[in-house]
């Protein structure tokens, strides 16, 4: 059966971007979140994003309207019962994700594929929480989803290769470049990226250089488009800490120990762009 109906769980930044990307590509999308106001904000955010794309000539005005018409909103997870592929994009918290997958497993048709946008958590563990582990897979998008080309397609130990192949094909249909990854904490991108960000935070905490100079060194010396501390602010310092904790606990290797400064920043509520303050001030 051709995949046409998509469910997205979570109306945050990632869920919104995923829903928008599928809708623009012509898929019927139902976005679910327990919070109606979050859903309303998400739809408004998608509309604004599509308007920006239309102004830049990347989509036609008609495409904008058609994409919005393809998106429906739902507060009850049972409303995803007729979806063929559901992408979970909730908070990067193992217990929350396991609960969502158990609920999806009970609500959705047995043939539905359950995908997680997790950026670090074991897909094998998530799959084991369901009665359909062979139909659980990772579909890791990158922020901002409409602009970023990569999707990591992550096979759990239990994932049916045909399921991974189907999700890979869907990723191509929405204009993404899929990369096949076997399940491992942090997968490929975040296993490499997050220790670099964490080390940049250690360098800052040791007063080796200012945040601005650390970022400038990596941009000019390593040709990175964005410095690691500015990137951490964009990702969210709480998300960075969650991923470092997963790496540290999962591998049991001290090289993944989160910087104490990162923990302090999160404890202070300095989460980056979304809170208005991180390693840089965004309130001005």
Beta strands, then each sheet from edge to edge (+ up, - down):
strand 1: 5-9
strand 2: 28-32
strand 3: 71-74
strand 4: 85-88
strand 5: 113-116
strand 6: 136-140
strand 7: 150-155
strand 8: 177-182
sheet 1: 3+ 2+ 1+ 4+ 5+ 6+ 7- 8-
end
